[in-house]
Amino acid sequence: LYFSQSKEIMNSQHGREIQCTFNYNENQILRILDIAYNFASERSKKLCLVLKKDGLKSMTDLWLDLMVKLHKKYKSVNWEFLDIDNAAYQLVARPEAFDVVVAPNMLGDILADLCAVHLGSRGLSYSGNFSDNSLSVFQTGHGAAYDLIGKKTANPIGQILSLTMLLKFQFKLDKEANIIIDAIGNTLSQGFRTPDINSNKTASITTQQMTNEIIKNLDK
């Protein structure tokens, strides 16, 4: 949906009108589903497909058909389907029921930001973009925060956690990634907070100070 072709036309009866067209093909969907199934098979073996049966019927039917087809390759994975509106509610109400969620880009992007609530801040969210040629890009899950430019208050943890994904998934350096994750946990346990995750019980620290504290904990 993000990459649809759109145009604006003038409708003599109704005024301006927007027309958008987009398409998915089986190979594109299978690539995404295969990555999701693979993650689920290596984790809790739980996978949830999110779409909209009534609002996006033909698109949902195709994804469901390919989900069933690919399940033959990942028989140990238990999967379910949820409509986007129900999925949004369930992710807030009972997040522990989910592990791997797969959805088209627009729906998945919205759900990713929604789930950042469970982390406590969008500044803690991180993500990976996986290609079909074994090359990937890892970054924060929240996009650019232009309102924080020059204020030195941005939370660096999401970016640092993106690095741990790079180490784990691209270079298979689980030990090194876990050292960084432990350092982040120890830093937070020591009470250090950037403004976005501060409950006002302690003074906030800057982006650089938080980074420095995490680096100190790498040696512990």
N, C-alpha and C positions, 0 to 999 in steps of 0.2 A: 504493500500500500504506500510506503514511503516513496517509492520510486515510480509511482504511476505517472503517466503522461496526462497533463491537464491543459485545458484551454477555457477561456472565458468567451462566451458569445452573448449577443444581445437578443433577447427574446422579446418580440414586439408586444406580447401579451403580459409577460411576467417580469420584464426587466432583465437585469444581468443574470446569466446562467453559467454555472461551472460544470464542465464535463471532465471526468477523470476515467482513464482506462489503465488497467494493469493486468498482468498475467503471471501465473506460476506454471512451470512444467514439472513433470514427474522427477526428472533428474535433480532439479534444484531442491525439491521437497525431500527426496530420498537422502540427499547429502545431509540435510539438517537433521532429519529423523535418525539417521545412522549415528551421528555424533551424540544425539540425546540418548539413544539406546545404549551406546557404548559407555557413556558416563554413568547411566543408571546401573548397568551390569557390574561396574566396578565399585559402586557405592551400595545403596540400600536395596537395589533392584526394584525401586518404585519410580514410575514415570507417569506424568500427567500431561495430556495434550489439551491445549486451551484454544478454542475458536468460538464460533457463534453459529449454531445449527440453523436457527431461523433467519437471522439477518444476513449470513454469508453462506447460504446452503450449498451451492455448487463447489465453492472453495473448501468448505468444511468436509463435504463428502469425499473429495479427492484426498485430503490429508488423512481422513479416517481410513479410506481404502488402502493407502500406502502404509499407514500405521499397522494395520492388520497384516499386510504382505510382509513387512520387514520383521514382524514379531516372530516369524518362523526362524529367523537367524538368532534371535535373542529370547528363546523360550523361557529363560529363567526370570525375565523381567515381568513384573506385574504392572500393567498400565491401565489408565482410566481416562475418560474424556469428560471435560467440564466446559460449559458455556462460559464466556468471558465474565459476564456479570456475576455468576455464581462463584467462579474462581476467585475474583477479586474479594468477595465477601469471605470465602473460606480461608484465603491466605491471611486475612486479618484476624479472623475468629479462631482458627486452629492451624497455625503455621507448622506445628510439629507433624501434621499429617502429610506434609509435602517434602520432597527431596529434589528431584529433577523435574523441571517444568519446561515444555517445549511449545512454542507458539510462533505464528508469523511475526515479523519484525515489529510492527506497530503495537500489537497487543503485548508482545513480550517486553518491549521497552517500557510501557506503562506499568506492567506488573513488577518489573525490576525496581523502579522507583518506589512503588508502593511497598515492596518488601524491605526497602531501606529503613522504613519505620521501625522494623524489628531490630535493626542494628543500633538505632538511637540517633542516627544522623546520615544524611546522604554523603557526608564527607568520609564515611567509613565504607562506602560501597565500592566494589571493584569488579572488573569484568575481563573476559577474553573474547576475541573475535577469531574464530577458527576457519581456516580455508580448507579446501580439499587437496592441497598440495603440501600439507604438513607444515606450512608457515602460518604463524598466528601473530596477532597484535593484542597486547594487554594494556589496559588503561582503567582509569576510574570509571565507575558506573554512572556518574552524575553529570558529565559534560563540563563545560567551562563555567566558572563562576565569576563573571566579569565584575560583579558588584564588590568582589573582595580584592580586586587588583590594588596592590600597594598598601593594603591594610595589615598584612602579615598575620592574618587571623585564620587562613585556610587550614583545614585539617589535612595533614600529609599522609594519614594512615591509609586511606583508600588507595593512594598512589603506591605506597610501599607494599600493600597487600597485592596490588597488581603485579609487582615484582615477584612475589612468592608464587603467583600463578605461572609466571614465565618460567621460573626455576622448576616447578613441578611438571607442568604439561609440555613445555618445549624442550627442556634439557634433562628431565627426569632426575633432578637434584632435590629429592624430597627432604633429605637431612638438612641441607642448607636452608631450604624454604622454612622448615619447622623451627630452625634457630631464630629466624627473623620473626616468625609468628609468636614464638615464646617471648622474644624481646619486647614486642608490642604489648603482649598480655602483662608482662611484668611492669612495664612503664605505666600502663593504666592502673594496675594494682597499687602502684606507688602514689596514685592520686593526681598525676599530671593530666591536664585537660586543656584542649583548645576551646574557644567560646561555644562552638556548636554542641559540645557534649558536656558542658559545665553546668552543674546544678547550683552554681553560685555559692557553694560552701567553701570553695577555695579560689584563689586567683587564677585567671586563665594565663596560659603561656602562648607564645607565638608559634608560627609554623616552624621556624628554624629551631626554636628551643625544644619543641616536641620531637623533631627529627634527631636532635643531639641527644636527648634522653634515651631514645630508642637505640641509638648507636652505642651509648654507654652500656646498655643492657645486653648487647651482643656478646660481651666478654664475660657475662656472669653465668 
